[in-house]
């Protein structure tokens, strides 16, 4: 009698233990399936003062059983201060921060602004979403290197790229000519414009080149492009109007020296070009307002 009771008790305990283990495993599975890693990632970046736009989608982790609402970061901007603040060359520290490590794990970002931060080439190349970007602003950051340009050129989505206040040279920019999606490029550096020879037939619509070394003659390479908006720093009359793209609509030139008769004649001729609806010259101090 006692032996039978003992066996029943042991069986009952084993059964209860089995049910408990099964329940724990089930709870763990449900919790794992209902966890959205990027939720915590977004909160980490916002806690650091970064500006993050996100969107929510429902994901079926276990069809017909576990359906989870997850947030994904779509746009990330580290700073919001104006150009006058940026010109003092003060960079926001992001290297080795929790927010930057969180950014690297984001997989759905389409718009990224890391301008005027100390983000390195290595950190940027480790970002999961690098190949998913639609627009990127890396102005004033040390991550602007030829290697980063090569990686960005591989993106099938990148449409707009801003690289102001940089030390880039023409050779660094040549890889971008391989991008079939790039339509807008704003760049400042030690640039002569020789890189433009590789952009023949590109899909560029909007181009800005800010450089004291820019040679106006190199702009002739744009004649075979579909460019519509052009902003450059050079003497107006040195630009050959007849060699500009036939669809050019807007020409903005930043130039400090007084205009001579040749420059004024050039402006008049530019406005008479069929496609042009705006052509003007502004002092270099106005660059920030236009770009």
VMD Tcl script that draws the C-alpha trace (Angstrom):
set ca {
  {0.00 0.00 0.00}
  {2.75 2.42 0.98}
  {4.79 1.44 -2.07}
  {1.84 2.12 -4.38}
  {1.19 5.51 -2.78}
  {4.87 6.41 -3.10}
  {4.90 5.52 -6.78}
  {1.78 7.61 -7.40}
  {3.37 10.54 -5.54}
  {6.59 10.21 -7.53}
  {4.62 10.02 -10.78}
  {2.61 13.08 -9.78}
  {5.75 15.05 -8.98}
  {7.40 14.00 -12.24}
  {4.29 15.02 -14.16}
  {4.13 18.37 -12.42}
  {7.82 18.98 -13.06}
  {7.36 18.10 -16.72}
  {4.43 20.48 -17.02}
  {6.41 23.22 -15.27}
  {9.43 22.76 -17.59}
  {7.16 22.70 -20.64}
  {5.41 25.87 -19.44}
  {8.77 27.61 -18.91}
  {9.95 26.59 -22.34}
  {6.70 27.77 -23.89}
  {6.92 31.09 -22.04}
  {10.51 31.51 -23.21}
  {9.55 30.81 -26.81}
  {6.66 33.28 -26.69}
  {8.81 35.93 -25.05}
  {11.60 35.42 -27.59}
  {9.17 35.57 -30.48}
  {7.49 38.70 -29.14}
  {10.73 40.62 -28.61}
  {11.62 43.37 -31.10}
  {15.30 44.13 -30.71}
  {15.09 47.44 -32.55}
  {12.60 48.86 -30.01}
  {15.39 49.06 -27.45}
  {17.82 50.32 -30.09}
  {15.55 53.27 -30.93}
  {15.14 54.14 -27.25}
  {18.92 54.09 -26.75}
  {19.48 56.60 -29.56}
  {16.70 58.88 -28.33}
  {18.06 58.77 -24.79}
  {21.32 60.14 -26.20}
  {19.46 63.11 -27.69}
  {19.44 61.83 -31.25}
  {16.47 62.54 -33.49}
  {14.83 59.32 -34.65}
  {11.78 58.78 -36.82}
  {10.32 55.30 -36.75}
  {7.48 53.28 -38.14}
  {5.66 50.23 -36.83}
  {4.82 47.02 -38.62}
  {3.23 43.79 -37.46}
  {5.31 40.67 -37.84}
  {4.12 37.08 -37.57}
  {6.75 35.26 -35.57}
  {4.71 32.04 -35.38}
  {1.99 32.04 -38.09}
  {-1.48 32.00 -36.59}
  {-0.17 32.24 -33.05}
  {2.33 35.01 -32.24}
  {1.94 38.36 -34.03}
  {4.09 41.25 -32.80}
  {4.10 45.01 -33.35}
  {7.69 46.13 -33.96}
  {9.23 49.56 -34.43}
  {12.01 50.25 -36.91}
  {14.07 53.41 -37.23}
  {13.62 55.02 -40.65}
  {15.48 58.30 -40.14}
  {18.33 59.13 -37.75}
  {19.92 62.54 -37.19}
  {22.52 63.20 -34.53}
  {22.45 66.99 -34.56}
  {20.04 69.82 -35.24}
  {22.22 72.90 -34.79}
  {22.49 75.43 -37.60}
  {25.31 76.13 -40.03}
  {26.69 79.06 -38.04}
  {27.37 76.65 -35.17}
  {28.88 74.06 -37.47}
  {31.41 76.46 -38.93}
  {33.37 76.57 -35.66}
  {34.38 72.96 -36.43}
  {32.94 71.55 -33.24}
  {32.09 67.89 -33.61}
  {29.58 65.89 -31.63}
  {31.19 62.88 -29.95}
  {29.51 59.63 -30.99}
  {32.42 57.16 -31.21}
  {32.27 54.33 -28.64}
  {28.87 55.48 -27.36}
  {25.88 53.24 -26.73}
  {23.90 55.24 -29.27}
  {26.40 54.55 -32.07}
  {26.48 50.86 -31.21}
  {22.68 50.92 -31.38}
  {22.78 52.64 -34.77}
  {24.99 49.89 -36.18}
  {22.24 47.36 -35.41}
  {19.49 49.25 -37.22}
  {18.52 47.52 -40.44}
  {15.82 49.70 -42.03}
  {17.23 53.24 -41.96}
  {16.68 55.16 -45.18}
  {17.82 58.63 -44.08}
  {20.99 59.18 -42.04}
  {22.57 62.44 -40.85}
  {25.91 62.03 -39.09}
  {27.15 65.47 -40.08}
  {29.66 67.16 -37.80}
  {30.22 64.10 -35.63}
  {33.45 62.22 -34.94}
  {32.14 58.98 -36.45}
  {34.99 56.99 -37.96}
  {35.27 55.16 -41.26}
  {35.35 51.83 -39.42}
  {32.17 52.54 -37.46}
  {30.25 53.70 -40.50}
  {31.23 50.65 -42.53}
  {29.95 48.44 -39.70}
  {26.45 49.95 -39.93}
  {23.95 47.31 -41.04}
  {21.76 49.83 -42.88}
  {24.55 51.39 -44.96}
  {23.37 49.65 -48.11}
  {19.73 50.60 -47.46}
  {20.14 54.38 -47.30}
  {18.19 56.71 -49.57}
  {19.89 59.89 -48.36}
  {23.02 60.48 -46.27}
  {24.68 63.58 -44.85}
  {28.25 63.01 -43.69}
  {29.39 66.63 -43.84}
  {32.22 67.65 -41.54}
  {32.89 64.09 -40.35}
  {36.19 62.16 -40.57}
  {34.37 59.14 -42.00}
  {34.36 60.75 -45.46}
  {37.00 58.66 -47.19}
  {37.46 57.03 -50.55}
  {36.66 53.64 -49.05}
  {33.33 54.87 -47.71}
  {32.53 56.34 -51.13}
  {33.19 52.91 -52.68}
  {30.76 51.26 -50.27}
  {28.07 53.90 -50.76}
  {28.39 53.52 -54.54}
  {27.32 49.88 -54.14}
  {23.98 50.90 -52.66}
  {21.03 50.41 -55.00}
  {18.90 52.92 -53.08}
  {21.16 55.91 -52.43}
  {19.64 58.95 -54.13}
  {21.09 61.92 -52.22}
  {24.55 62.38 -50.71}
  {25.86 65.49 -48.91}
  {29.61 65.75 -48.26}
  {30.24 69.36 -47.32}
  {33.22 70.62 -45.31}
  {35.45 67.72 -46.30}
  {38.98 67.01 -47.49}
  {37.85 64.79 -50.32}
  {39.74 64.89 -53.60}
  {38.60 63.98 -57.11}
  {39.85 60.39 -56.92}
  {37.71 59.78 -53.82}
  {34.55 60.70 -55.73}
  {35.09 58.65 -58.89}
  {33.52 55.45 -57.38}
  {30.22 57.31 -56.99}
  {29.91 57.45 -60.78}
  {29.07 53.73 -60.67}
  {25.92 54.41 -58.66}
  {22.81 54.06 -60.80}
  {20.54 55.54 -58.13}
  {22.49 58.70 -57.16}
  {20.60 61.81 -58.34}
  {21.84 64.47 -55.92}
  {25.44 65.15 -54.88}
  {26.65 68.07 -52.77}
  {30.39 68.05 -52.15}
  {33.02 70.39 -50.77}
  {36.74 69.66 -50.72}
  {40.00 69.99 -52.58}
  {38.33 69.27 -55.90}
  {39.30 70.35 -59.41}
  {36.29 68.70 -61.06}
  {38.30 66.06 -62.93}
  {36.11 63.37 -61.35}
  {33.22 64.59 -63.52}
  {34.67 62.89 -66.58}
  {33.56 59.57 -65.09}
  {29.95 60.77 -64.64}
  {29.08 60.92 -68.34}
  {25.60 59.50 -68.83}
  {24.91 59.40 -65.09}
  {21.50 60.00 -63.54}
  {22.57 63.10 -61.61}
  {19.89 65.79 -61.44}
  {21.35 68.06 -58.76}
  {25.06 68.79 -58.35}
  {26.89 71.21 -56.05}
  {30.68 71.56 -56.01}
  {32.26 73.92 -53.51}
  {36.01 74.19 -54.05}
  {38.58 76.91 -54.57}
  {40.42 74.55 -56.95}
  {37.43 73.92 -59.22}
  {38.28 74.34 -62.90}
  {35.29 75.54 -64.91}
  {36.44 73.65 -67.99}
  {35.74 70.31 -66.27}
  {32.01 71.13 -66.19}
  {31.88 70.35 -69.91}
  {31.85 66.67 -68.91}
  {28.31 67.19 -67.63}
  {26.97 67.80 -71.13}
  {25.89 64.18 -71.55}
  {24.07 64.03 -68.21}
  {20.47 64.84 -67.30}
  {21.56 67.50 -64.81}
  {18.93 70.13 -63.97}
  {20.41 72.01 -60.99}
  {24.03 73.14 -60.76}
  {25.80 75.08 -57.99}
  {29.53 75.79 -58.27}
  {32.30 78.14 -57.13}
  {34.10 79.68 -60.10}
  {34.18 82.74 -62.33}
  {30.88 82.79 -64.29}
  {32.29 83.66 -67.71}
  {34.69 80.68 -67.56}
  {31.74 78.27 -67.84}
  {30.86 77.28 -71.39}
  {27.09 77.65 -71.67}
  {26.91 75.60 -74.85}
  {28.53 72.63 -73.14}
  {26.12 72.54 -70.21}
  {23.40 69.84 -70.14}
  {20.49 70.70 -72.41}
  {17.98 70.23 -69.55}
  {19.74 72.55 -67.10}
  {17.15 74.68 -65.30}
  {18.93 76.39 -62.44}
  {22.51 77.66 -62.17}
  {23.85 79.15 -58.94}
  {27.41 80.45 -58.84}
  {29.23 81.48 -55.67}
  {31.87 84.07 -56.46}
  {33.21 86.96 -54.38}
  {35.09 89.14 -56.86}
  {33.20 91.92 -58.66}
  {31.59 90.81 -61.92}
  {33.12 92.18 -65.09}
  {31.43 92.74 -68.44}
  {32.14 89.16 -69.54}
  {30.43 87.81 -66.42}
  {27.37 90.00 -66.94}
  {27.16 88.95 -70.58}
  {27.42 85.32 -69.45}
  {24.47 85.75 -67.06}
  {22.37 87.26 -69.82}
  {23.26 84.43 -72.20}
  {22.53 81.84 -69.51}
  {19.03 83.21 -68.98}
  {18.43 83.08 -72.71}
  {19.16 79.34 -72.79}
  {15.81 77.67 -73.43}
  {15.74 75.39 -70.39}
  {17.17 77.84 -67.81}
  {14.65 79.48 -65.48}
  {17.15 80.83 -62.94}
  {20.81 81.86 -63.11}
  {22.51 84.11 -60.59}
  {25.74 84.84 -58.73}
  {26.01 85.03 -54.94}
  {28.88 85.71 -52.53}
  {30.55 82.73 -50.89}
  {29.02 83.73 -47.56}
  {25.61 82.67 -48.92}
  {26.56 79.04 -49.55}
  {24.95 77.81 -46.33}
  {21.65 79.48 -47.26}
  {21.45 77.75 -50.62}
  {22.94 74.36 -49.79}
}
mol new
graphics top color blue
foreach p $ca { graphics top sphere $p radius 0.5 }
foreach p [lrange $ca 0 end-1] q [lrange $ca 1 end] { graphics top cylinder $p $q radius 0.2 }
display resetview
